[in-house]
Amino acid sequence: MNRRAALFALGLIWAGSIPAYAADPAGPTATIEIADFAFAPRTLTIAAGTTVTWRNRDAEPHTVRGRDELMRSGALDQDESYSVRFEKPGTYAYGCSIHPQMSATIIVH
């Protein structure tokens, strides 16, 4: 068996050894709905490595803006979304820069 065939066969054997319950390589996800000029849930607790997606359900545009550069969306029109993967534990406060009365928090463990 030539080297290329051997590597191919080894790859097939290795691929077959991955258990069916293996975690999704993209990691866990969570969704925050923007509706009625509010983020829901207002406080979200997640594990590090989780990707959070905000979906705007209002007819008005909204943004997702944190105190740092991690969360900086543009204006999201109705049915548009924005996602961020949270790698580091901490508490992340954010809001809508267009509507300052809108605020929420993400807690990462």
Order of alpha helices (4+ residues) and beta strands (2+ residues): alpha-beta-beta-beta-beta-beta-beta-beta-beta
